[in-house]
Amino acid sequence: MMRLGPAIGATVLSLVGHLSLERVLEDHWPWLYRNRWRARGITFLVACVAPTIRAVSIYSGHGQAIAPYALIELTFFACAGSAVGIMKTFFWLYGKLTYFLRRAFAKRAAHARAALASDAREVAAETKPAVESVEVEPPQATAAEARGASVTSDDVEETPEIVEGVSPLEAKVRAAMAAFEKEEGERVSRRLLFERALGATLLVGTTSTVGWGIVRGRHDFRIEEVVVKIPGLSPKLDGYTIAQISDVHVGTFVGDRELAEGFEKLRATKPDLVVVTGDLVDHDSAYCELFAREIAKIAARDGTYCIYGNHDYTTGHIEVAEALARAKVPLLVNQGLAIRAAEGGFSLLGLDEIWGRYWSRGGPNLEAAIATVRETDLPRIVLSHQPKTFRDMAGKCALQLSGHTHGGQINPGFRPADLIFEYVAGRYERNGSTLWVNRGFGTAGPPSRVGAPPEVTRVVLVSG
Ligand SMILES: [Fe+2]
């Protein structure tokens, strides 16, 4: 709870602050807003300060460096700021469009008014001479009173009021225009009311959605069961179970509690083999020991195998390898082994992460991994952090298990990750091979999951 409090508080503050400050400046301190860039600079600072405070508050209790996490947060909120900018641009365009439409309608109404007024003058000219000065007629009821008669409703005729220099017909036109303008004013105020309600709903909706993902969504672990036909697998191994977890991101927001929750599901799959497809740690190599210690406790008959993810490289791939070695959990880097070879099993091949090309001059190399397995005739199951390697693996393996995408992580009714990734979550087939993309275990960036619950995959193999 100590970590959760400041995280929620600062996230809400950041969102509310960024979304509302510019409006507040404009409404209450227009002198400040006279310089638009100065106002925007202040709102940007506010958007950056809150997550920085969050990072400091979180880390100050642990004595760890704030730089990497603060950088991630700043990037996230800069992106969020850009999104707000795009929305504002959209509403600016919307405002311009409605302004031009309103002007067009106003012009049409003015033309109609001018035409009616012209008709009125023509009628007046035909029926009687131009009125120099016309007395305003008293109301009909007053006239009746003047006759000394009792006033009844029949005495009151609906005659337009005549004012100086204005004919009855033109008075009618004026009354019609006044009614039109009144109706127009009511329509505009209804639109303003609608826009305010929509803005408030969006603000509350986005904030509460992300908040739900922080408090509940990231703890909502699910087991996904997938049955995969493996051509060449012995029928003796029908029902063989591989449990996959991915993107654990152990660190500030994935600690003892989250590991206990997720690993309970992992044990519940009763796996023959456990695989962890990368991003074991989030941003701080100090957490490597925690992950290695806990994963080593998972007892599977054929063991537990890990591969690198991009975060493991940016955090410290050497430290990750050392921690796993101390816990006696094998790490496969373009390496493989035969699983149940005597029973007609399969070869398990762990690829290096793509980012390994930049950190260790490595990177995924299927041929190198195949070369480490003596039994060359076994069907292949490949572990690769990024699913995009499936473009090369398809047709060369029976199954690829991946992660990396987090299933989009925050999907507010739609999945933005679909715009970026070819493979986001779940099952894909290509050239006779199957790809499974795990939604991940932890979080990266905002500690929230919406529409992408954390996943433990139970892969059940059947002979093909
Ligand atoms: Fe990840």
Boltz pocket constraint, residues with backbone or C-beta under 6 A from the ligand:
constraints:
  - pocket:
      binder: B
      contacts: [[A, 247], [A, 249], [A, 278], [A, 279], [A, 309], [A, 311], [A, 404], [A, 405], [A, 406], [A, 440], [A, 444]]
      max_distance: 6.0
